[in-house]
Amino acid sequence: MTIPTKGARSLGRARGGRGGHQEHEEGNNERWLLTYSDMITLLLVLFIVLFAISRIDQAKFREFKQSVSHAVLTHTPQGTTKAHTETNTKAQPVNQLAAIEAKLAQALNSEGLLGDVTLSINSSGLVEGLVADSTFFTTNSAQLSAVGAQVVDTSAGVLKSYPNAIEVAGYTDDQPITGGPYANNWELSAARATTVVIRMTGSDDLDPGQVVLLGYGQYHPLVPNTSPAAQAQNRRVNIVISPTSKFVP
């Protein structure tokens, strides 16, 4: 029977000690796996959250796209663009004024009165010009002649079928008034416009709420007052049909 000596026991313990330390080091070396697995798990969770968010945004985008498409199809005719729509919107009042002009011309022509007026469309609207000379008014008078009354009656018969606002404006030439019931050209121009408005809203049943009257006196001549013929053009009353149904202050 062999009895281990002291040196052998010491050697064994030394060997045993080195083995235990090696196993401990191997355990420490495997701890990085835990950190790595935690990081992979966090990344997986992050990608899941990002995927879920992207799915929600796409759903909202599809809903928004469908709403816009529905609105466009509902309010804009197929085959038109925004520019076309705006152009059509602007063209509608002009087209209506052109229709009113045609109706006025037809009605006046049927009564043999078309040659006594002028019709034109400008930025203010449809302008029916009544030359306020012997055809409509005598000199320094606001009393309508028989022909003038017939023109006003025929025009009002057409205009009362439309809701457009109407401005009746009186003008004079630059000759000062000497005597008579009017002190100046302001009063004369306003009086002539008033005579037309009263005729249209009284005898012809045009809605008074559609009409406004203005007197411009001598200060807005159509042409320079350089001759008797030019002065005759400036003695006038204009019936202006607005493209809208409301007056613009």
C-alpha positions, 0 to 999 in steps of 0.5 A: 500500500502506497502512502502519498507523500506530502509533496504528492498531496501538494502537487495534487492540490495544485493541479486541482486548483488550476482545473477549477480556475479553468472551468471558471474562466470558461463560464465567464467566456460564455456570458457574452451569449446572454448579452448578444441574445438580449440585443437580438431580442431588442432588435426583433422587438424594434423591427416588429414595432417599426413594421406595425407603424408602417402598416398603420401609416399605409392604411391611413394613406389609403384612406386619405387617397380614397377620400380625395379621389371620392371628392374629386370625382364628386365635384369635378367632372371627369376629363376636367382639371382645376384650371378648366374648372376655374375657367368654366366658373369665370366663363359662366357670368360672361355667358349669362350676360351674352344670353341677356344681351341676345334677349335684349337685342331680339326684343328691341329689334322686334319693336324696331328699337334696336337702332336707338340703343347700344349694347356691349359687355365690359368689365362692369357687365352688360351695358345698354346705352340710351343716348339721352338726347332728343330720342329719350330726353329733351334738352335740360329735361328728365322727362322720357320721350315716347320712344324712350319709354318704349325702350325702357319698357321693352328692356325691363320686360327682359331684365325682370326674368333675371336676378342680376343687379342693375345699375342705372347711371345718368350722364350729361355733357359739360355745358352749364345749365342756365335756368330750368328746374335743375341747378347743375348737371349733377341734379340733371344726370341723377334726375334722368336716372331716377326717371328710368328707375321709376319707370322700370320698377313701377310700370314694368314691375322690375324688383326694386331690390335689384336696382341702384341709380347713380348721377355722374354729372358731366365728369365721366364723358364717353368722348371729349366734349369737342363738338355738338355731336360729341356732346350728344354722345355724353348726354346719356343714361346707361343701364348696366347689368351686373354679372352677379346678383349682388351689388359690390360696394 
